[in-house]
Amino acid sequence: MEQIIPFISDVGFPIVVTLYLLHRIEAKLDKVVLSIQDLPDRLKE
């Protein structure tokens, strides 16, 4: 937590929020990619 505060003051709050949201979206996109890759197998059943 001590490393985050100076980063916010150096870069700015909007950029930190954007990086956080991009990190969250990336994890959800990985789940979407896996489910799309699994789709042909499920359609064969």
C-alpha positions in Angstrom: 0.0 0.0 0.0 2.9 2.3 0.7 4.1 2.0 -2.9 0.6 2.9 -4.4 0.3 6.3 -2.8 3.4 7.8 -4.4 2.4 6.2 -7.7 -1.0 8.0 -7.5 0.6 11.3 -6.8 3.2 10.9 -9.6 0.9 9.6 -12.3 -2.5 10.9 -11.3 -5.7 9.4 -10.0 -7.4 8.9 -13.4 -4.5 6.9 -14.8 -4.4 4.6 -11.7 -8.2 4.0 -12.0 -7.8 3.2 -15.7 -5.0 0.7 -15.0 -7.0 -1.0 -12.3 -10.1 -1.3 -14.6 -7.9 -2.7 -17.4 -6.5 -5.3 -15.1 -10.0 -6.4 -14.0 -11.2 -6.6 -17.6 -8.2 -8.6 -18.7 -9.1 -11.4 -16.2 -12.7 -11.5 -17.4 -11.6 -11.5 -21.1 -9.5 -14.6 -20.3 -12.6 -16.4 -19.1 -14.5 -15.4 -22.2 -11.7 -16.7 -24.5 -11.7 -20.0 -22.6 -15.4 -20.4 -22.9 -15.3 -19.6 -26.7 -12.6 -22.2 -27.2 -14.7 -24.7 -25.3 -17.8 -24.0 -27.4 -17.1 -26.4 -30.3 -16.7 -29.3 -27.9 -20.0 -28.5 -26.2 -21.8 -28.1 -29.6 -20.6 -31.6 -30.6 -22.3 -33.1 -27.6 
